[in-house]
Amino acid sequence: MKNASSLFQQKPYLLKYRFYPFREYLKEQFPYKVYKIPLHAGFTCPNRDGRAGVGGCTYCINDSFSPNVKGPHLTIKEQVERGKAFYKKGYGAEKFIAYFQSFTNTYADVETLRSCYEEALADKDVIGISIGTRPDCITDNILSLIDSYTKKHLVWIEYGLQSIHDKTLSRINRGHDYKAFLDAIHRTKKTCINICVHVILGLPGETKEDMMETADAIADTGVQGIKLHHLYVAKNTALAEDYFQGKVQTLDVNAYIKLAADFLERIPSDITVQRLVGDTHGNFLISPVWKASKAAITYGITQELERRGAYQGSRYTVPVSPINDSTSFSVQTLVEQNSEKPVLHTVKA
């Protein structure tokens, strides 16, 4: 393994987990327990209302992964308060990241977005914000608004990419191409906003080589975070129709574990891994039905990497001219506002 001993000394959790868990990133940033609160701000999506397409992505039904969508409508403040109570009681959480999860959370005018974001950030225990969106739904004015919060908060934007291959994006009705993603990344990297990218493994028609090409491409963009999901088929989706017609196959758990390990080997060890497996809420799931918890699958990925003698980034090679103008985020001011034990260093995000 290339420079493994030195790397494990710098980041001992790489030896334990073989990847860079988001919780370890948060421990580096803050002296208290931080949890994400998922929020539904009432936005829709340009792939549903006709601007980019209709029907949404073939696999998507927000109710299956975002419990706030199907519940009674609550204000953002109410959702934050409910989330705080849940995570404080169940997990001992102390501070929180407001996670705008459902649908496309930059799909509105700037003032509407400002009102939504600042309603969440008004809570004294909310020390960060994470905004899930599409790469074709970002403007310089919106980026400027989001960037303004980086002075006092930890700020992430999460771009749904899923694949770099336009043929795949067309097949799953994403409504945007890879070029739109690259443009969004380029513009976002001019700010202090941290970037997380969502990728789905096992998309219809994709080979292992296709998926690894996505890994290699993301590795060179200089993003700070990644979320991996396996393709699952949920009820009431176009993908479900294709599945029942035999046009789509899903991965078994062992195949997914190996693919996820392959992917992690190809991305730099300083990209924080915010998710390694997708999940569903309620009775939406059709396939694959894995008799294993998310924790068990994550542990399986760790075991697979350990079996190989590998780790996140072990097959990553820095390009000759990397796209690496990443920004830095100082947490000193933020922690001083929320704790008597400030972190007295700047963390490169």
BALOBA-1460 file (C-alpha; in Angstrom, 3 decimals):
// residues 349
<rec num="1" residu="m" x="0.000" y="0.000" z="0.000"/>
<rec num="2" residu="k" x="1.378" y="3.398" z="-0.971"/>
<rec num="3" residu="n" x="2.414" y="5.413" z="2.124"/>
<rec num="4" residu="a" x="-0.150" y="3.447" z="4.147"/>
<rec num="5" residu="s" x="1.704" y="3.587" z="7.473"/>
<rec num="6" residu="s" x="2.063" y="7.368" z="7.334"/>
<rec num="7" residu="l" x="-1.553" y="7.809" z="6.265"/>
<rec num="8" residu="f" x="-2.857" y="5.575" z="9.075"/>
<rec num="9" residu="q" x="-0.835" y="7.609" z="11.587"/>
<rec num="10" residu="q" x="-2.375" y="10.827" z="10.312"/>
<rec num="11" residu="k" x="-5.890" y="9.384" z="10.134"/>
<rec num="12" residu="p" x="-6.100" y="6.315" z="12.413"/>
<rec num="13" residu="y" x="-9.775" y="5.790" z="11.550"/>
<rec num="14" residu="l" x="-8.656" y="4.803" z="8.048"/>
<rec num="15" residu="l" x="-7.101" y="1.732" z="9.613"/>
<rec num="16" residu="k" x="-10.313" y="0.995" z="11.531"/>
<rec num="17" residu="y" x="-12.908" y="1.762" z="8.857"/>
<rec num="18" residu="r" x="-10.706" y="1.833" z="5.725"/>
<rec num="19" residu="f" x="-12.560" y="4.978" z="4.631"/>
<rec num="20" residu="y" x="-13.185" y="8.523" z="5.925"/>
<rec num="21" residu="p" x="-16.562" y="8.537" z="7.714"/>
<rec num="22" residu="f" x="-18.467" y="11.794" z="7.936"/>
<rec num="23" residu="r" x="-18.762" y="11.408" z="11.712"/>
<rec num="24" residu="e" x="-14.954" y="11.475" z="11.926"/>
<rec num="25" residu="y" x="-14.927" y="14.650" z="9.855"/>
<rec num="26" residu="l" x="-17.403" y="16.221" z="12.289"/>
<rec num="27" residu="k" x="-15.262" y="15.159" z="15.250"/>
<rec num="28" residu="e" x="-12.345" y="16.983" z="13.663"/>
<rec num="29" residu="q" x="-14.442" y="20.096" z="13.179"/>
<rec num="30" residu="f" x="-16.310" y="20.368" z="16.485"/>
<rec num="31" residu="p" x="-15.870" y="19.484" z="20.180"/>
<rec num="32" residu="y" x="-19.487" y="18.332" z="20.502"/>
<rec num="33" residu="k" x="-21.822" y="15.778" z="18.924"/>
<rec num="34" residu="v" x="-23.316" y="17.043" z="15.667"/>
<rec num="35" residu="y" x="-26.224" y="15.417" z="13.808"/>
<rec num="36" residu="k" x="-28.079" y="16.251" z="10.620"/>
<rec num="37" residu="i" x="-31.778" y="17.099" z="10.767"/>
<rec num="38" residu="p" x="-33.528" y="16.260" z="7.452"/>
<rec num="39" residu="l" x="-35.936" y="18.982" z="6.337"/>
<rec num="40" residu="h" x="-38.649" y="19.321" z="3.709"/>
<rec num="41" residu="a" x="-39.043" y="22.948" z="2.634"/>
<rec num="42" residu="g" x="-41.887" y="22.342" z="0.180"/>
<rec num="43" residu="f" x="-39.885" y="22.685" z="-3.044"/>
<rec num="44" residu="t" x="-40.527" y="20.712" z="-6.196"/>
<rec num="45" residu="c" x="-38.164" y="19.763" z="-9.019"/>
<rec num="46" residu="p" x="-37.649" y="21.018" z="-12.600"/>
<rec num="47" residu="n" x="-37.765" y="17.410" z="-13.697"/>
<rec num="48" residu="r" x="-41.342" y="17.213" z="-12.461"/>
<rec num="49" residu="d" x="-42.889" y="20.553" z="-13.351"/>
<rec num="50" residu="g" x="-41.869" y="20.519" z="-17.012"/>
<rec num="51" residu="r" x="-38.915" y="22.896" z="-17.006"/>
<rec num="52" residu="a" x="-36.409" y="20.060" z="-17.499"/>
<rec num="53" residu="g" x="-38.822" y="17.169" z="-17.851"/>
<rec num="54" residu="v" x="-41.876" y="15.459" z="-16.425"/>
<rec num="55" residu="g" x="-42.304" y="12.454" z="-14.185"/>
<rec num="56" residu="g" x="-39.045" y="12.926" z="-12.317"/>
<rec num="57" residu="c" x="-36.098" y="10.550" z="-12.319"/>
<rec num="58" residu="t" x="-37.214" y="6.996" z="-13.036"/>
<rec num="59" residu="y" x="-36.156" y="5.743" z="-9.592"/>
<rec num="60" residu="c" x="-37.357" y="8.679" z="-7.513"/>
<rec num="61" residu="i" x="-40.153" y="8.836" z="-5.010"/>
<rec num="62" residu="n" x="-39.145" y="11.170" z="-2.187"/>
<rec num="63" residu="d" x="-41.563" y="9.542" z="0.244"/>
<rec num="64" residu="s" x="-39.366" y="6.424" z="0.188"/>
<rec num="65" residu="f" x="-36.292" y="8.103" z="1.673"/>
<rec num="66" residu="s" x="-37.497" y="11.378" z="3.190"/>
<rec num="67" residu="p" x="-40.026" y="10.834" z="5.998"/>
<rec num="68" residu="n" x="-40.894" y="14.548" z="6.241"/>
<rec num="69" residu="v" x="-42.485" y="14.488" z="2.772"/>
<rec num="70" residu="k" x="-45.336" y="12.163" z="3.652"/>
<rec num="71" residu="g" x="-46.045" y="13.543" z="7.135"/>
<rec num="72" residu="p" x="-48.176" y="16.544" z="8.075"/>
<rec num="73" residu="h" x="-46.773" y="19.830" z="6.813"/>
<rec num="74" residu="l" x="-44.631" y="21.511" z="9.427"/>
<rec num="75" residu="t" x="-42.774" y="24.782" z="9.253"/>
<rec num="76" residu="i" x="-39.003" y="24.590" z="9.011"/>
<rec num="77" residu="k" x="-38.765" y="25.834" z="12.592"/>
<rec num="78" residu="e" x="-41.098" y="23.062" z="13.754"/>
<rec num="79" residu="q" x="-39.117" y="20.449" z="11.841"/>
<rec num="80" residu="v" x="-35.886" y="21.672" z="13.398"/>
<rec num="81" residu="e" x="-37.363" y="21.571" z="16.894"/>
<rec num="82" residu="r" x="-38.754" y="18.076" z="16.347"/>
<rec num="83" residu="g" x="-35.439" y="16.870" z="14.925"/>
<rec num="84" residu="k" x="-33.473" y="18.347" z="17.806"/>
<rec num="85" residu="a" x="-35.667" y="16.601" z="20.372"/>
<rec num="86" residu="f" x="-35.340" y="13.273" z="18.537"/>
<rec num="87" residu="y" x="-31.555" y="13.319" z="18.154"/>
<rec num="88" residu="k" x="-30.895" y="14.734" z="21.621"/>
<rec num="89" residu="k" x="-32.967" y="12.022" z="23.258"/>
<rec num="90" residu="g" x="-31.901" y="9.110" z="21.094"/>
<rec num="91" residu="y" x="-28.279" y="9.941" z="20.277"/>
<rec num="92" residu="g" x="-27.071" y="12.549" z="22.746"/>
<rec num="93" residu="a" x="-26.729" y="15.163" z="20.004"/>
<rec num="94" residu="e" x="-25.685" y="18.670" z="21.050"/>
<rec num="95" residu="k" x="-25.553" y="20.699" z="17.834"/>
<rec num="96" residu="f" x="-27.104" y="20.253" z="14.416"/>
<rec num="97" residu="i" x="-26.811" y="20.663" z="10.672"/>
<rec num="98" residu="a" x="-30.036" y="21.675" z="8.929"/>
<rec num="99" residu="y" x="-30.242" y="19.283" z="5.967"/>
<rec num="100" residu="f" x="-32.551" y="20.483" z="3.208"/>
<rec num="101" residu="q" x="-33.071" y="17.014" z="1.756"/>
<rec num="102" residu="s" x="-36.310" y="16.640" z="-0.167"/>
<rec num="103" residu="f" x="-36.572" y="17.500" z="-3.880"/>
<rec num="104" residu="t" x="-34.522" y="20.451" z="-5.237"/>
<rec num="105" residu="n" x="-33.647" y="22.933" z="-2.518"/>
<rec num="106" residu="t" x="-32.302" y="25.735" z="-4.710"/>
<rec num="107" residu="y" x="-35.313" y="25.714" z="-7.025"/>
<rec num="108" residu="a" x="-36.821" y="29.101" z="-6.102"/>
<rec num="109" residu="d" x="-35.987" y="32.799" z="-6.190"/>
<rec num="110" residu="v" x="-33.213" y="34.042" z="-3.929"/>
<rec num="111" residu="e" x="-35.493" y="35.718" z="-1.384"/>
<rec num="112" residu="t" x="-37.612" y="32.588" z="-0.956"/>
<rec num="113" residu="l" x="-34.459" y="30.552" z="-0.440"/>
<rec num="114" residu="r" x="-33.082" y="33.111" z="2.011"/>
<rec num="115" residu="s" x="-36.246" y="32.902" z="4.092"/>
<rec num="116" residu="c" x="-36.109" y="29.092" z="4.214"/>
<rec num="117" residu="y" x="-32.419" y="28.796" z="5.007"/>
<rec num="118" residu="e" x="-32.429" y="31.515" z="7.638"/>
<rec num="119" residu="e" x="-35.477" y="30.084" z="9.402"/>
<rec num="120" residu="a" x="-33.361" y="26.972" z="10.036"/>
<rec num="121" residu="l" x="-30.170" y="28.868" z="10.863"/>
<rec num="122" residu="a" x="-32.006" y="31.056" z="13.382"/>
<rec num="123" residu="d" x="-31.948" y="28.198" z="15.891"/>
<rec num="124" residu="k" x="-28.976" y="28.658" z="18.240"/>
<rec num="125" residu="d" x="-28.153" y="24.935" z="18.121"/>
<rec num="126" residu="v" x="-27.946" y="24.818" z="14.304"/>
<rec num="127" residu="i" x="-24.287" y="25.285" z="13.440"/>
<rec num="128" residu="g" x="-24.431" y="24.245" z="9.808"/>
<rec num="129" residu="i" x="-26.532" y="23.824" z="6.713"/>
<rec num="130" residu="s" x="-26.492" y="21.219" z="3.947"/>
<rec num="131" residu="i" x="-28.506" y="21.849" z="0.797"/>
<rec num="132" residu="g" x="-29.481" y="19.047" z="-1.554"/>
<rec num="133" residu="t" x="-30.012" y="20.127" z="-5.153"/>
<rec num="134" residu="r" x="-29.420" y="19.458" z="-8.839"/>
<rec num="135" residu="p" x="-26.470" y="20.826" z="-10.823"/>
<rec num="136" residu="d" x="-28.843" y="22.512" z="-13.282"/>
<rec num="137" residu="c" x="-30.580" y="24.451" z="-10.496"/>
<rec num="138" residu="i" x="-27.820" y="26.705" z="-9.298"/>
<rec num="139" residu="t" x="-27.073" y="30.310" z="-10.224"/>
<rec num="140" residu="d" x="-24.313" y="32.686" z="-9.203"/>
<rec num="141" residu="n" x="-26.807" y="34.690" z="-7.133"/>
<rec num="142" residu="i" x="-27.923" y="31.576" z="-5.270"/>
<rec num="143" residu="l" x="-24.317" y="30.527" z="-4.714"/>
<rec num="144" residu="s" x="-23.574" y="33.998" z="-3.360"/>
<rec num="145" residu="l" x="-26.443" y="33.664" z="-0.879"/>
<rec num="146" residu="i" x="-25.298" y="30.242" z="0.300"/>
<rec num="147" residu="d" x="-21.676" y="31.373" z="0.447"/>
<rec num="148" residu="s" x="-22.655" y="34.236" z="2.759"/>
<rec num="149" residu="y" x="-23.464" y="31.679" z="5.477"/>
<rec num="150" residu="t" x="-19.941" y="30.247" z="5.469"/>
<rec num="151" residu="k" x="-18.691" y="33.113" z="7.667"/>
<rec num="152" residu="k" x="-20.559" y="31.759" z="10.685"/>
<rec num="153" residu="h" x="-21.657" y="28.229" z="9.745"/>
<rec num="154" residu="l" x="-20.433" y="25.006" z="8.247"/>
<rec num="155" residu="v" x="-21.976" y="24.948" z="4.777"/>
<rec num="156" residu="w" x="-22.385" y="22.069" z="2.328"/>
<rec num="157" residu="i" x="-24.133" y="21.789" z="-1.007"/>
<rec num="158" residu="e" x="-25.051" y="18.302" z="-2.218"/>
<rec num="159" residu="y" x="-25.249" y="17.802" z="-5.963"/>
<rec num="160" residu="g" x="-27.108" y="14.806" z="-7.329"/>
<rec num="161" residu="l" x="-25.015" y="13.480" z="-10.198"/>
<rec num="162" residu="q" x="-25.542" y="9.686" z="-10.097"/>
<rec num="163" residu="s" x="-23.329" y="9.015" z="-13.148"/>
<rec num="164" residu="i" x="-20.994" y="10.898" z="-15.469"/>
<rec num="165" residu="h" x="-22.416" y="9.061" z="-18.499"/>
<rec num="166" residu="d" x="-24.986" y="11.014" z="-20.495"/>
<rec num="167" residu="k" x="-26.539" y="7.819" z="-21.879"/>
<rec num="168" residu="t" x="-27.295" y="6.754" z="-18.320"/>
<rec num="169" residu="l" x="-28.577" y="10.175" z="-17.293"/>
<rec num="170" residu="s" x="-30.924" y="10.116" z="-20.279"/>
<rec num="171" residu="r" x="-32.123" y="6.604" z="-19.504"/>
<rec num="172" residu="i" x="-33.024" y="7.490" z="-15.913"/>
<rec num="173" residu="n" x="-34.622" y="10.779" z="-17.019"/>
<rec num="174" residu="r" x="-32.323" y="13.027" z="-14.999"/>
<rec num="175" residu="g" x="-33.094" y="16.039" z="-17.169"/>
<rec num="176" residu="h" x="-29.501" y="17.302" z="-17.217"/>
<rec num="177" residu="d" x="-26.172" y="16.148" z="-18.617"/>
<rec num="178" residu="y" x="-22.669" y="15.714" z="-17.197"/>
<rec num="179" residu="k" x="-21.624" y="19.097" z="-18.551"/>
<rec num="180" residu="a" x="-24.171" y="20.779" z="-16.265"/>
<rec num="181" residu="f" x="-22.548" y="19.065" z="-13.292"/>
<rec num="182" residu="l" x="-19.055" y="20.194" z="-14.273"/>
<rec num="183" residu="d" x="-20.301" y="23.758" z="-14.692"/>
<rec num="184" residu="a" x="-21.927" y="23.714" z="-11.234"/>
<rec num="185" residu="i" x="-18.751" y="22.336" z="-9.661"/>
<rec num="186" residu="h" x="-16.604" y="24.954" z="-11.382"/>
<rec num="187" residu="r" x="-18.763" y="27.832" z="-10.153"/>
<rec num="188" residu="t" x="-19.203" y="26.450" z="-6.644"/>
<rec num="189" residu="k" x="-15.466" y="26.005" z="-6.195"/>
<rec num="190" residu="k" x="-15.062" y="29.768" z="-6.478"/>
<rec num="191" residu="t" x="-16.838" y="30.014" z="-3.096"/>
<rec num="192" residu="c" x="-16.176" y="28.643" z="0.402"/>
<rec num="193" residu="i" x="-19.024" y="26.125" z="0.090"/>
<rec num="194" residu="n" x="-18.146" y="22.454" z="0.644"/>
<rec num="195" residu="i" x="-19.348" y="20.115" z="-2.109"/>
<rec num="196" residu="c" x="-20.790" y="16.628" z="-1.703"/>
<rec num="197" residu="v" x="-21.675" y="14.496" z="-4.754"/>
<rec num="198" residu="h" x="-24.339" y="11.782" z="-4.900"/>
<rec num="199" residu="v" x="-23.635" y="8.671" z="-7.001"/>
<rec num="200" residu="i" x="-25.787" y="5.584" z="-7.581"/>
<rec num="201" residu="l" x="-24.103" y="2.253" z="-8.254"/>
<rec num="202" residu="g" x="-25.941" y="-0.329" z="-10.341"/>
<rec num="203" residu="l" x="-27.856" y="2.034" z="-12.620"/>
<rec num="204" residu="p" x="-29.588" y="0.444" z="-15.644"/>
<rec num="205" residu="g" x="-27.187" y="-0.469" z="-18.430"/>
<rec num="206" residu="e" x="-24.027" y="0.490" z="-16.550"/>
<rec num="207" residu="t" x="-21.028" y="-1.833" z="-16.395"/>
<rec num="208" residu="k" x="-18.445" y="-1.926" z="-13.641"/>
<rec num="209" residu="e" x="-16.144" y="0.034" z="-15.957"/>
<rec num="210" residu="d" x="-18.796" y="2.757" z="-16.348"/>
<rec num="211" residu="m" x="-19.119" y="3.092" z="-12.576"/>
<rec num="212" residu="m" x="-15.361" y="3.212" z="-12.054"/>
<rec num="213" residu="e" x="-15.097" y="5.929" z="-14.705"/>
<rec num="214" residu="t" x="-17.519" y="7.945" z="-12.584"/>
<rec num="215" residu="a" x="-15.307" y="7.353" z="-9.542"/>
<rec num="216" residu="d" x="-12.170" y="8.428" z="-11.402"/>
<rec num="217" residu="a" x="-13.852" y="11.565" z="-12.734"/>
<rec num="218" residu="i" x="-15.175" y="12.644" z="-9.330"/>
<rec num="219" residu="a" x="-11.792" y="11.962" z="-7.741"/>
<rec num="220" residu="d" x="-10.216" y="14.705" z="-9.843"/>
<rec num="221" residu="t" x="-12.803" y="17.438" z="-9.231"/>
<rec num="222" residu="g" x="-11.555" y="18.450" z="-5.784"/>
<rec num="223" residu="v" x="-14.927" y="17.935" z="-4.055"/>
<rec num="224" residu="q" x="-14.989" y="17.400" z="-0.311"/>
<rec num="225" residu="g" x="-17.694" y="14.745" z="0.108"/>
<rec num="226" residu="i" x="-19.343" y="11.744" z="-1.506"/>
<rec num="227" residu="k" x="-22.571" y="9.837" z="-0.958"/>
<rec num="228" residu="l" x="-22.873" y="6.376" z="-2.473"/>
<rec num="229" residu="h" x="-26.231" y="4.688" z="-2.951"/>
<rec num="230" residu="h" x="-27.194" y="1.365" z="-4.431"/>
<rec num="231" residu="l" x="-29.961" y="1.358" z="-7.013"/>
<rec num="232" residu="y" x="-33.206" y="0.214" z="-5.458"/>
<rec num="233" residu="v" x="-36.628" y="-0.127" z="-7.019"/>
<rec num="234" residu="a" x="-39.452" y="1.599" z="-5.154"/>
<rec num="235" residu="k" x="-43.173" y="1.324" z="-5.662"/>
<rec num="236" residu="n" x="-44.963" y="3.891" z="-7.822"/>
<rec num="237" residu="t" x="-41.914" y="4.724" z="-9.943"/>
<rec num="238" residu="a" x="-41.164" y="4.355" z="-13.654"/>
<rec num="239" residu="l" x="-38.240" y="2.150" z="-12.647"/>
<rec num="240" residu="a" x="-40.674" y="-0.273" z="-11.033"/>
<rec num="241" residu="e" x="-42.470" y="-0.703" z="-14.357"/>
<rec num="242" residu="d" x="-39.170" y="-1.479" z="-16.088"/>
<rec num="243" residu="y" x="-38.246" y="-3.883" z="-13.308"/>
<rec num="244" residu="f" x="-41.448" y="-5.892" z="-13.645"/>
<rec num="245" residu="q" x="-40.914" y="-6.018" z="-17.421"/>
<rec num="246" residu="g" x="-37.465" y="-7.503" z="-16.865"/>
<rec num="247" residu="k" x="-35.622" y="-4.449" z="-18.178"/>
<rec num="248" residu="v" x="-33.803" y="-3.689" z="-14.929"/>
<rec num="249" residu="q" x="-31.770" y="-5.850" z="-12.588"/>
<rec num="250" residu="t" x="-30.636" y="-4.922" z="-9.096"/>
<rec num="251" residu="l" x="-27.457" y="-5.866" z="-7.284"/>
<rec num="252" residu="d" x="-27.134" y="-8.497" z="-4.591"/>
<rec num="253" residu="v" x="-25.517" y="-7.292" z="-1.387"/>
<rec num="254" residu="n" x="-22.139" y="-8.940" z="-1.991"/>
<rec num="255" residu="a" x="-21.851" y="-7.419" z="-5.457"/>
<rec num="256" residu="y" x="-22.651" y="-3.992" z="-4.057"/>
<rec num="257" residu="i" x="-20.096" y="-4.328" z="-1.265"/>
<rec num="258" residu="k" x="-17.380" y="-5.086" z="-3.821"/>
<rec num="259" residu="l" x="-18.415" y="-2.215" z="-6.099"/>
<rec num="260" residu="a" x="-18.465" y="0.245" z="-3.207"/>
<rec num="261" residu="a" x="-14.984" y="-0.907" z="-2.170"/>
<rec num="262" residu="d" x="-13.783" y="-0.518" z="-5.762"/>
<rec num="263" residu="f" x="-15.179" y="3.005" z="-5.827"/>
<rec num="264" residu="l" x="-13.612" y="4.025" z="-2.519"/>
<rec num="265" residu="e" x="-10.199" y="2.806" z="-3.603"/>
<rec num="266" residu="r" x="-10.327" y="5.297" z="-6.475"/>
<rec num="267" residu="i" x="-11.179" y="8.485" z="-4.600"/>
<rec num="268" residu="p" x="-8.787" y="10.519" z="-2.422"/>
<rec num="269" residu="s" x="-8.645" y="9.667" z="1.272"/>
<rec num="270" residu="d" x="-9.526" y="13.259" z="2.233"/>
<rec num="271" residu="i" x="-12.996" y="13.078" z="0.637"/>
<rec num="272" residu="t" x="-15.398" y="12.479" z="3.495"/>
<rec num="273" residu="v" x="-17.870" y="9.631" z="2.933"/>
<rec num="274" residu="q" x="-21.299" y="10.815" z="4.014"/>
<rec num="275" residu="r" x="-23.217" y="7.684" z="3.026"/>
<rec num="276" residu="l" x="-22.372" y="4.213" z="1.761"/>
<rec num="277" residu="v" x="-25.786" y="2.660" z="1.200"/>
<rec num="278" residu="g" x="-29.273" y="3.955" z="0.459"/>
<rec num="279" residu="d" x="-32.386" y="3.045" z="2.397"/>
<rec num="280" residu="t" x="-36.150" y="3.358" z="2.252"/>
<rec num="281" residu="h" x="-38.863" y="4.293" z="4.716"/>
<rec num="282" residu="g" x="-42.176" y="2.494" z="4.959"/>
<rec num="283" residu="n" x="-43.235" y="-0.269" z="2.560"/>
<rec num="284" residu="f" x="-41.891" y="1.244" z="-0.648"/>
<rec num="285" residu="l" x="-39.103" y="-1.222" z="-1.408"/>
<rec num="286" residu="i" x="-39.525" y="-3.761" z="-4.220"/>
<rec num="287" residu="s" x="-35.922" y="-4.766" z="-4.913"/>
<rec num="288" residu="p" x="-33.281" y="-5.578" z="-3.797"/>
<rec num="289" residu="v" x="-34.390" y="-6.965" z="-0.443"/>
<rec num="290" residu="w" x="-31.212" y="-7.419" z="1.552"/>
<rec num="291" residu="k" x="-31.372" y="-9.180" z="4.881"/>
<rec num="292" residu="a" x="-28.747" y="-6.871" z="6.303"/>
<rec num="293" residu="s" x="-28.820" y="-3.520" z="8.068"/>
<rec num="294" residu="k" x="-27.065" y="-0.410" z="6.794"/>
<rec num="295" residu="a" x="-24.513" y="-0.852" z="9.564"/>
<rec num="296" residu="a" x="-23.866" y="-4.445" z="8.511"/>
<rec num="297" residu="i" x="-23.372" y="-3.449" z="4.878"/>
<rec num="298" residu="t" x="-21.015" y="-0.639" z="5.857"/>
<rec num="299" residu="y" x="-19.050" y="-3.085" z="7.994"/>
<rec num="300" residu="g" x="-18.998" y="-5.465" z="5.051"/>
<rec num="301" residu="i" x="-17.380" y="-2.766" z="2.907"/>
<rec num="302" residu="t" x="-14.754" y="-2.212" z="5.604"/>
<rec num="303" residu="q" x="-14.090" y="-5.950" z="5.737"/>
<rec num="304" residu="e" x="-13.787" y="-6.152" z="1.954"/>
<rec num="305" residu="l" x="-11.224" y="-3.350" z="1.885"/>
<rec num="306" residu="e" x="-9.311" y="-4.951" z="4.745"/>
<rec num="307" residu="r" x="-9.355" y="-8.317" z="2.974"/>
<rec num="308" residu="r" x="-7.786" y="-6.656" z="-0.063"/>
<rec num="309" residu="g" x="-5.224" y="-4.805" z="2.028"/>
<rec num="310" residu="a" x="-6.751" y="-1.634" z="0.577"/>
<rec num="311" residu="y" x="-8.276" y="1.603" z="1.811"/>
<rec num="312" residu="q" x="-9.957" y="4.735" z="0.468"/>
<rec num="313" residu="g" x="-7.573" y="6.278" z="-2.033"/>
<rec num="314" residu="s" x="-5.212" y="3.314" z="-2.308"/>
<rec num="315" residu="r" x="-5.665" y="3.261" z="-6.085"/>
<rec num="316" residu="y" x="-5.957" y="7.019" z="-6.536"/>
<rec num="317" residu="t" x="-3.192" y="8.770" z="-8.441"/>
<rec num="318" residu="v" x="-2.949" y="12.546" z="-8.337"/>
<rec num="319" residu="p" x="-3.294" y="13.839" z="-11.915"/>
<rec num="320" residu="v" x="-0.564" y="15.957" z="-13.459"/>
<rec num="321" residu="s" x="-2.888" y="18.988" z="-13.573"/>
<rec num="322" residu="p" x="-5.556" y="18.335" z="-10.920"/>
<rec num="323" residu="i" x="-8.693" y="20.413" z="-10.619"/>
<rec num="324" residu="n" x="-7.883" y="21.247" z="-7.020"/>
<rec num="325" residu="d" x="-8.696" y="24.810" z="-6.105"/>
<rec num="326" residu="s" x="-10.600" y="23.691" z="-3.025"/>
<rec num="327" residu="t" x="-11.405" y="26.192" z="-0.334"/>
<rec num="328" residu="s" x="-10.773" y="26.280" z="3.384"/>
<rec num="329" residu="f" x="-13.280" y="26.636" z="6.187"/>
<rec num="330" residu="s" x="-12.231" y="27.955" z="9.591"/>
<rec num="331" residu="v" x="-14.336" y="26.658" z="12.456"/>
<rec num="332" residu="q" x="-12.715" y="28.778" z="15.180"/>
<rec num="333" residu="t" x="-15.293" y="31.584" z="15.118"/>
<rec num="334" residu="l" x="-18.158" y="29.134" z="14.785"/>
<rec num="335" residu="v" x="-17.075" y="27.003" z="17.736"/>
<rec num="336" residu="e" x="-16.411" y="30.053" z="19.898"/>
<rec num="337" residu="q" x="-20.040" y="31.021" z="19.349"/>
<rec num="338" residu="n" x="-21.280" y="27.600" z="20.465"/>
<rec num="339" residu="s" x="-18.786" y="26.238" z="23.000"/>
<rec num="340" residu="e" x="-16.427" y="27.205" z="25.776"/>
<rec num="341" residu="k" x="-13.823" y="24.903" z="24.244"/>
<rec num="342" residu="p" x="-12.965" y="26.385" z="20.852"/>
<rec num="343" residu="v" x="-11.018" y="24.497" z="18.244"/>
<rec num="344" residu="l" x="-7.941" y="26.617" z="17.650"/>
<rec num="345" residu="h" x="-7.053" y="25.573" z="14.150"/>
<rec num="346" residu="t" x="-8.219" y="25.881" z="10.589"/>
<rec num="347" residu="v" x="-9.498" y="22.734" z="8.944"/>
<rec num="348" residu="k" x="-9.158" y="22.337" z="5.224"/>
<rec num="349" residu="a" x="-12.458" y="21.073" z="3.881"/>
